[in-house]
Amino acid sequence: MKKWGLLCVVLLLSMFMIVGCGSQEDTTQSEHNTENDSTQQEENTESTQAFPVTITDDAGKEVTIESEPESIVSIQASNTEIVFALGLGDKVIGVSDYDNYPPEALEIEKVGAQDINVEMVLSLQPDIALVTDYHNETHPDILKQFEEAGIKVVVVGETTSFEEVYKNIQMIGQATGTEEKANEIVTDMKDRLAAIKEKAAAEITEKKKVWVEVSPSPDIFTTGKNTFMNEMLESIQAVNAAEDQEGWVKLTEEEIVKLNPDVIITTYGYYVDNPSEQVLARKGWTEVPAIKNKQVFDVDNDTVTRPGPRLIEGVETLAKLIYPEVFEK
């Protein structure tokens, strides 16, 4: 009898343990499911919070975008570069006639430039059209036609400084649901520019005077104040030989020689063969320090004039060309 009693106790304890373990597993599973449901709800909430979004474009117009854009037309090379940098290249279905970067942009349908191919854009039916303030000022009737066709038109204004470029990247990011990526791009650009400024300020004691040519002889144009090139040169502790000029200006060869630059930068190698050699061979320039020391370099025009993510590459290139002893270390 004692044996039977002891056996009954053991069986009862075993049953309690089994039931307890089962209850614990059920509770754990229930908590896990609840956490999953909660996470899913948070993800869904984040998704619904992203759109609709209302932005104020550079024309001062409020544009409400109801859902994440699936197709984009960009009628400006800089905006196309921004869109690709945001990871949206697969959504771009139309670009300007002059878009050349990234290489994938060359394969996309061309929709005009200053003059828009209206029929082509309407046939593509993009969710968003990124246009310029030039289009807004000269073709308002066309933009209205796009809006009436259900295309969200976003005006991206002209820029002359890095800060304005940052704002455009962030605005396009907000309009396309890639605000986080836009902020990453801007932060990277700011960090790299800050590093260059810090290094230049610390190590450059004698500033070099730099002459920038954006078009060749006989009509030689340069960039003065309120241009990317001027801001870039200031960032690396160089002096713009045309710093007393405003914007893009034309100077004669006689005026340029008198400026006596230490370095000459050209930006038209994409359509003129051997621009550096042509500058070095100019008559009457032999006493210019940049000519005597063969300090004439051509840079990729798009990286120093196009208001997009690659501007920081332009600064880094100029720094290495003008102050190799500092930035080639």
SETILUM-552457 format. One record per residue (C-alpha): x, z, y; residue number from 1. Coordinates in nm, 4 decimals, m for minus. Layout:
% SETILUM-552457
       px       pz       py num
        X        Z        Y NUM
...
This chain:
% SETILUM-552457
       px       pz       py num
   0.0000   0.0000   0.0000   1
   0.2832   0.0859   0.2376   2
   0.4378  m0.2528   0.1630   3
   0.1085  m0.4282   0.2390   4
   0.0687  m0.2345   0.5626   5
   0.4193  m0.3214   0.6766   6
   0.3569  m0.6881   0.5926   7
   0.0404  m0.6917   0.8032   8
   0.2280  m0.5503   1.1034   9
   0.4998  m0.8154   1.0712  10
   0.2381  m1.0916   1.0500  11
   0.0541  m0.9604   1.3556  12
   0.3785  m0.9433   1.5585  13
   0.4664  m1.2972   1.4543  14
   0.1239  m1.4226   1.5685  15
   0.1643  m1.2541   1.9066  16
   0.5078  m1.4134   1.9518  17
   0.3788  m1.7593   1.8619  18
   0.0816  m1.7273   2.0974  19
   0.3081  m1.5910   2.3712  20
   0.5578  m1.8746   2.3385  21
   0.2792  m2.1296   2.3403  22
   0.1323  m1.9763   2.6539  23
   0.4736  m1.9763   2.8213  24
   0.5299  m2.3429   2.7340  25
   0.1843  m2.4307   2.8626  26
   0.2545  m2.2438   3.1855  27
   0.5948  m2.4101   3.2279  28
   0.4469  m2.7539   3.1589  29
   0.1642  m2.6833   3.4012  30
   0.4113  m2.5776   3.6718  31
   0.6209  m2.8899   3.6036  32
   0.3143  m3.1130   3.6329  33
   0.2150  m2.9388   3.9546  34
   0.5627  m2.9961   4.0974  35
   0.5485  m3.3626   3.9988  36
   0.2055  m3.3992   4.1568  37
   0.3317  m3.2278   4.4707  38
   0.6386  m3.4526   4.4879  39
   0.4239  m3.7609   4.4348  40
   0.1895  m3.6483   4.7096  41
   0.4837  m3.5957   4.9454  42
   0.6174  m3.9447   4.8650  43
   0.2753  m4.0939   4.9233  44
   0.2416  m3.9013   5.2486  45
   0.5829  m4.0255   5.3680  46
   0.4809  m4.3806   5.2850  47
   0.1517  m4.3576   5.4731  48
   0.3183  m4.1862   5.7690  49
   0.5605  m4.4777   5.8221  50
   0.2840  m4.7208   5.9184  51
   0.0993  m4.7992   6.1296  52
   0.3667  m4.7699   6.3966  53
   0.3433  m4.8472   6.7662  54
   0.6506  m4.9527   6.9603  55
   0.7055  m5.0523   7.3212  56
   0.9127  m5.3713   7.3231  57
   1.1482  m5.4879   7.5972  58
   0.8656  m5.6633   7.7773  59
   0.7019  m5.3220   7.8237  60
   0.4249  m5.4176   7.5833  61
   0.2882  m5.1849   7.3155  62
   0.2884  m5.3483   6.9732  63
   0.1097  m5.1820   6.6822  64
   0.2275  m5.2849   6.3370  65
  m0.0280  m5.1832   6.0758  66
   0.1813  m5.2121   5.7596  67
   0.5370  m5.2744   5.6510  68
   0.6283  m5.6362   5.7387  69
   0.6927  m5.8607   5.4417  70
   0.8014  m6.1719   5.6346  71
   1.0024  m6.2097   5.9552  72
   1.0906  m6.4924   6.1930  73
   1.3873  m6.4294   6.4227  74
   1.4414  m6.6731   6.7089  75
   1.7724  m6.5297   6.8277  76
   2.1053  m6.5124   6.6426  77
   2.1750  m6.1501   6.7382  78
   1.8353  m6.0332   6.6135  79
   1.8906  m6.2168   6.2867  80
   2.2212  m6.0347   6.2375  81
   2.0464  m5.7039   6.3050  82
   1.7685  m5.7790   6.0555  83
   2.0202  m5.8697   5.7842  84
   2.2248  m5.5569   5.8592  85
   1.9051  m5.3552   5.8086  86
   1.8828  m5.4969   5.4560  87
   1.5875  m5.7258   5.5275  88
   1.7505  m6.0620   5.4638  89
   1.5103  m6.1416   5.1806  90
   1.2195  m6.1111   5.4240  91
   1.3552  m6.3569   5.6822  92
   1.1703  m6.6882   5.6532  93
   1.2633  m6.8495   5.9847  94
   1.5655  m6.8352   6.2187  95
   1.6887  m7.0007   6.5368  96
   1.8774  m7.3301   6.5346  97
   2.2013  m7.1494   6.6228  98
   2.2004  m6.8764   6.3601  99
   2.5289  m6.8843   6.1683 100
   2.5721  m6.5317   6.0339 101
   2.5496  m6.4111   5.7700 102
   2.6027  m6.7334   5.5698 103
   2.2601  m6.6885   5.4079 104
   2.1011  m6.7514   5.7470 105
   2.2225  m7.1123   5.7351 106
   1.9894  m7.1808   5.4432 107
   1.6745  m7.0483   5.6135 108
   1.4146  m7.2647   5.7861 109
   1.5051  m7.3414   6.1495 110
   1.2293  m7.2777   6.4028 111
   1.3910  m7.3760   6.7334 112
   1.5848  m7.1862   6.9955 113
   1.4944  m7.1650   7.3629 114
   1.2229  m7.4143   7.2807 115
   1.0255  m7.2858   6.9829 116
   0.8932  m7.5106   6.7078 117
   0.5400  m7.3741   6.7370 118
   0.3928  m7.5675   6.4457 119
   0.6691  m7.4519   6.2133 120
   0.6260  m7.0844   6.3033 121
   0.2488  m7.1057   6.2637 122
   0.2867  m7.2751   5.9261 123
   0.5215  m6.9996   5.8067 124
   0.2738  m6.7287   5.9169 125
   0.5277  m6.4433   5.9440 126
   0.4127  m6.0851   5.9843 127
   0.6545  m6.0405   6.2762 128
   0.8248  m6.2777   6.5208 129
   1.1306  m6.1430   6.7023 130
   1.1639  m6.3331   7.0305 131
   1.3666  m6.2940   7.3508 132
   1.2783  m6.2057   7.7067 133
   1.3503  m6.5728   7.7884 134
   1.0692  m6.6769   7.5540 135
   0.8452  m6.4132   7.7075 136
   0.9103  m6.5413   8.0595 137
   0.8987  m6.9163   7.9927 138
   0.6599  m6.9530   7.6957 139
   0.3950  m6.6787   7.7298 140
   0.1232  m6.9214   7.6151 141
   0.3083  m6.9849   7.2890 142
   0.3570  m6.6145   7.2228 143
  m0.0129  m6.5591   7.2887 144
  m0.0876  m6.8317   7.0352 145
   0.1233  m6.6475   6.7784 146
  m0.0582  m6.3206   6.8474 147
  m0.3967  m6.4889   6.8093 148
  m0.2801  m6.6186   6.4708 149
  m0.2142  m6.2592   6.3609 150
   0.1634  m6.2617   6.4127 151
   0.3075  m5.9465   6.5692 152
   0.5354  m6.0586   6.8532 153
   0.8227  m5.8265   6.9476 154
   1.0274  m5.9086   7.2579 155
   1.3930  m5.8068   7.2245 156
   1.5564  m5.8111   7.5679 157
   1.8974  m5.9296   7.6842 158
   2.1731  m5.6697   7.6673 159
   2.5008  m5.6169   7.8524 160
   2.6196  m5.2850   7.7073 161
   2.6673  m5.1097   7.3760 162
   2.3952  m4.8571   7.4605 163
   2.1406  m5.1361   7.5051 164
   2.2458  m5.2884   7.1726 165
   2.1941  m4.9518   7.0026 166
   1.8402  m4.9347   7.1434 167
   1.7579  m5.2850   7.0189 168
   1.8824  m5.2064   6.6681 169
   1.6698  m4.8921   6.6589 170
   1.3620  m5.0704   6.7963 171
   1.3843  m5.3434   6.5321 172
   1.4411  m5.0750   6.2697 173
   1.1291  m4.8912   6.3799 174
   0.9215  m5.2100   6.3796 175
   1.0316  m5.3037   6.0272 176
   1.0200  m4.9619   5.8593 177
   1.3998  m4.9324   5.8416 178
   1.4506  m4.6710   6.1112 179
   1.6810  m4.4595   5.8942 180
   1.9093  m4.7557   5.8219 181
   1.9078  m4.8492   6.1912 182
   2.0227  m4.4992   6.2823 183
   2.3007  m4.5242   6.0216 184
   2.4248  m4.8505   6.1747 185
   2.4179  m4.7097   6.5271 186
   2.5943  m4.3899   6.4203 187
   2.8665  m4.5909   6.2462 188
   2.9182  m4.8076   6.5550 189
   2.9340  m4.5037   6.7830 190
   3.1773  m4.3192   6.5562 191
   3.4130  m4.6159   6.5291 192
   3.4032  m4.6776   6.9045 193
   3.4667  m4.3099   6.9774 194
   3.7674  m4.3124   6.7433 195
   3.9156  m4.6140   6.9218 196
   3.8609  m4.4582   7.2647 197
   4.0208  m4.1331   7.1549 198
   4.3264  m4.3051   7.0075 199
   4.3683  m4.5313   7.3104 200
   4.3367  m4.2436   7.5583 201
   4.5918  m4.0374   7.3666 202
   4.8577  m4.3013   7.2967 203
   4.8411  m4.5743   7.5626 204
   5.0387  m4.4838   7.8733 205
   5.0876  m4.8293   8.0278 206
   4.7698  m5.0333   8.0556 207
   4.7910  m5.4073   7.9986 208
   4.6057  m5.6543   8.2175 209
   4.3967  m5.8951   8.0095 210
   4.2551  m6.2323   8.1103 211
   3.9545  m6.3447   7.9034 212
   3.8554  m6.7122   7.8797 213
   3.5107  m6.7913   7.7431 214
   3.5408  m7.1647   7.8161 215
   3.8452  m7.3936   7.8379 216
   4.0008  m7.5930   8.1224 217
   3.8947  m7.7557   8.3497 218
   3.5845  m7.5329   8.3849 219
   3.7307  m7.1945   8.3012 220
   3.4812  m6.9086   8.2864 221
   3.5565  m6.5419   8.2354 222
   3.3681  m6.2147   8.2001 223
   3.3609  m5.9563   8.4773 224
   3.1722  m5.6308   8.5096 225
   2.8544  m5.5659   8.3113 226
   2.9648  m5.7640   8.0071 227
   3.0594  m5.6606   7.6551 228
   3.4162  m5.7814   7.7013 229
   3.4667  m5.5632   8.0067 230
   3.3318  m5.2567   7.8229 231
   3.5523  m5.3360   7.5228 232
   3.8668  m5.3649   7.7352 233
   3.7910  m5.0385   7.9115 234
   3.7400  m4.8718   7.5723 235
   4.0945  m4.9567   7.4627 236
   4.2590  m4.8639   7.7959 237
   4.3141  m5.2269   7.8986 238
   4.2438  m5.3693   8.2445 239
   4.0122  m5.6664   8.2804 240
   4.1929  m5.9115   8.5101 241
   3.8500  m6.0103   8.6449 242
   3.7179  m5.6557   8.6842 243
   3.6237  m5.7189   9.0471 244
   3.3909  m6.0030   8.9420 245
   3.0309  m5.9633   8.8263 246
   2.9025  m6.1086   8.4994 247
   3.0173  m6.4525   8.3877 248
   3.2166  m6.6316   8.6600 249
   3.4251  m6.9472   8.7062 250
   3.7795  m6.9276   8.8448 251
   4.0404  m7.1946   8.9196 252
   4.3769  m7.2085   8.7422 253
   4.5498  m7.1165   9.0674 254
   4.3354  m6.8004   9.0966 255
   4.4038  m6.7046   8.7351 256
   4.7819  m6.7478   8.7630 257
   4.7863  m6.5120   9.0635 258
   4.6218  m6.2417   8.8484 259
   4.9401  m6.2371   8.6370 260
   4.7831  m6.1149   8.3065 261
   4.9900  m5.9569   8.0301 262
   4.7573  m6.0884   7.7576 263
   4.5185  m6.3838   7.7429 264
   4.2183  m6.3820   7.5087 265
   4.0202  m6.6990   7.4382 266
   3.6820  m6.7074   7.2633 267
   3.6226  m7.0790   7.2104 268
   3.8276  m7.1546   6.9014 269
   3.5092  m7.2390   6.7136 270
   3.4796  m7.5679   6.9054 271
   3.8297  m7.6280   7.0521 272
   4.1296  m7.6903   6.8258 273
   4.4316  m7.4636   6.8757 274
   4.3144  m7.2981   7.1995 275
   4.6182  m7.0681   7.2173 276
   4.8594  m7.3635   7.2052 277
   4.6653  m7.5421   7.4786 278
   4.6837  m7.2375   7.7071 279
   5.0567  m7.1881   7.6388 280
   5.1204  m7.5522   7.7352 281
   4.9495  m7.5394   8.0760 282
   5.1592  m7.6592   8.3659 283
   5.2337  m7.4038   8.6346 284
   5.1672  m7.1066   8.4041 285
   5.5214  m7.0533   8.2743 286
   5.5863  m6.7400   8.4833 287
   5.2681  m6.5649   8.3732 288
   5.3720  m6.2685   8.1494 289
   5.1184  m6.3613   7.8796 290
   5.2690  m6.7116   7.8586 291
   5.6330  m6.5981   7.8733 292
   5.5745  m6.3464   7.5937 293
   5.3375  m6.5687   7.3933 294
   5.0579  m6.3127   7.4126 295
   4.7680  m6.5587   7.3838 296
   4.5095  m6.5014   7.1109 297
   4.1761  m6.6489   7.0092 298
   3.9005  m6.4208   6.8771 299
   3.5676  m6.4856   6.7081 300
   3.3277  m6.5417   6.9967 301
   3.0306  m6.3946   6.8094 302
   3.2013  m6.0566   6.7650 303
   3.2670  m6.0095   7.1364 304
   2.9599  m6.1636   7.2999 305
   2.6716  m6.1461   7.0491 306
   2.4720  m5.8212   7.0914 307
   2.4619  m5.7093   6.7306 308
   2.6283  m5.4800   6.4756 309
   2.9527  m5.6827   6.4688 310
   3.0426  m5.5937   6.8278 311
   3.2410  m5.2982   6.6979 312
   3.4512  m5.5417   6.4940 313
   3.5275  m5.7225   6.8190 314
   3.6575  m5.4020   6.9768 315
   3.8757  m5.3284   6.6756 316
   4.0178  m5.6829   6.6805 317
   4.0983  m5.6696   7.0527 318
   4.2648  m5.3311   7.0112 319
   4.4994  m5.4653   6.7403 320
   4.5825  m5.7834   6.9325 321
   4.6447  m5.6194   7.2701 322
   4.8076  m5.2952   7.1515 323
   4.9461  m5.3695   6.8024 324
   5.2031  m5.0916   6.8419 325
   4.9148  m4.8416   6.8566 326
   4.6358  m4.9876   6.6452 327
   4.8321  m5.1626   6.3704 328
   4.9823  m4.8351   6.2503 329
